[in-house]
Amino acid sequence: MSDLFMPLDNLLIDGGDPRLVLDPACGLNEYGCGPFPSPQTFDFASSTASPISERAYERVGLARERLMRSAIAVGFEDAFAARIEDMRDELGSCLRLSAAEADIVFSPSGTDSQLHALYLARAVLGARLTTIVVGSDQTGSGTAFTARGRHFASITASARAVRKGTPIAGLAGDSVGLPLIDGASDLAVLDAIEMALGAGGSVLLQIMDSSKLGWRAPSEACLDEIASRWPDEVQVVVDACQMRLSRRRIRAYLGRGYMVLVTGSKFFGGPAFSGALLVPARLARSLGRSEAVPPGLLDYAVESDWPKGWAPLRSQFERRPNLGQWLRWEAALEEIRAYYEVPDEFRALALRELRIGTESLVALSPSLRPLERPARTSLACDEEFCGATIFPFTLHRDGRALSATECRIVHRSLGRDLSDVVAGSAADRELAGRPCLVGQPVRIERCGAQPTAVLRLCLGARLVTEAWSQDAASARQNLQRALDRIASVVAKIELILARASGPELTESCHGI
């Protein structure tokens, strides 16, 4: 319990992996976020990570106080376990999922949840399992490791030092990656499954809804064919970590028997990392939950992560609480609750208006070129998510597309106060001083073309929540204010590209 008295900012980055480590020079992690609110930042980076909001930060503080009071009454371990179960119920309620539809397994991140899904698939289908990742070029960087049951970082959330890329005891296996750029057609997915099954064993198919670029694959028709041809040999897990899909769509996936990877960060804007795996009830019932857990998995979960009804499995994990994971989920639940309290009609209106405005601003920019969305990844009608909420674009200067390295430099420069190094008008210096966050660069490799990268302007739940007002005029003004901020982000990109010296952006240009 003494750990609860640590500074709140320290707790919020506890119990994760090296991606949460703060740079001592600026107090931010590799995503450009700290464990504290940053209201001065223009944040359109919800495909990557967002600073915690003031509202969520307040809830985190209150949650700690409530747990302290409860711990005095019933003991720390019981109080913590009860709170995690209540949060499981709260998340299920927000997503309109009953206990009869799904069980919820919490985790430090969506990457950790992939290991949980791999374990459950092996428990049902057997250890001879091939993981096929649809959208391998547009999922988390750790997926290349977790799909093969390997360590994806040098330190686990339980603070155990491991060697990145080495097998996790009891989980190691094979994987196949199917990129979405110039690949991952329905036929490619079916062929990969057929080949894997032909070699013996079974398949864990990780599908995409949606990717770092907002794409979905494979098609519904492809999923129907998979269910028809291989009903007992293929287990599907949906990478929905972006959470850019409706609650109805999540329920439909669970109804098909698919596991679903979700996060409280990304679209909802909770602090990174807060992961969860939704396990369909019929799959949960088929698990032999008294079997021995692979020893390597013990470093990637604690007892309270697993549902209370999974007692035999839970008992094999440490009772050690992950306080950072708990508090990050408290913050995320505040964002999720607030978003779904906004009327359905306004959520759809707001995302539509913001989408139209963002597309227009990108199109008007001389340096930004939108990345075309392939027809096969177009969004089906899905409530407020029937249109795009991630807008990837390449950057162009002197008639050429910027490289991935140059895009990283622009990305870092956007998040910094450059007012002291940019000469020009007062307006230019004010713009240069504004910290702006956009989605991190995504490398794009096309057959026959030089590799490049895209940055991403992202619409998140907080934009909708903060725009909502029962007064229609006020709500319109709030949406316009959000679009004005997007315009400022685009203008700062233009400013960076115009003021960087030389024909190329280099590491020495990060301060312009």
Secondary structure, 3 states (H helix, E strand, C coil): CHHHHCCHHHHHCCCCCHHHCCECCCCECCCCCCCCCCCCCEEECCCCCCCCCHHHHHHHHHHHHHHHHHHHHHCHHHHHHHHHHHHHHHHHHHCCCCCCCEEEEEECCHHHHHHHHHHHHHHHHCCCEEEEEECCCCCCCCHHHHCCCECCCCECCCCCECCCCCECCCCCCEEEEECCCCCCCHHHHHHHHHHHHHCCCEEEEEEEECCCCCCEECCHHHHHHHHHHCCCCEEEEEECCCCCCCHHHHHHHHHCCCEEEEECCHHHCCCCCCEEEEEEHHHHHHCCCCCCCCHHHHHHCCHHHCCCCCHHHHCCCCCCCCHHHHHHHHHHHHHHHHHHHCCHHHHHHHHHHHHHHHHHHHHHCCCEEECCCCHHHCCCCCHHHCCCCEEEEEEEECCEECCHHHHHHHHHHHCCCCCCCCCCCHHHHHHHHCCEEEEEEEEECCCCCCCEEEEEEECCHHHHHHHCCCCHHHHHHHHHHHHHHHHHHHHHHHHHHHHCCCCCCCHHHCCC
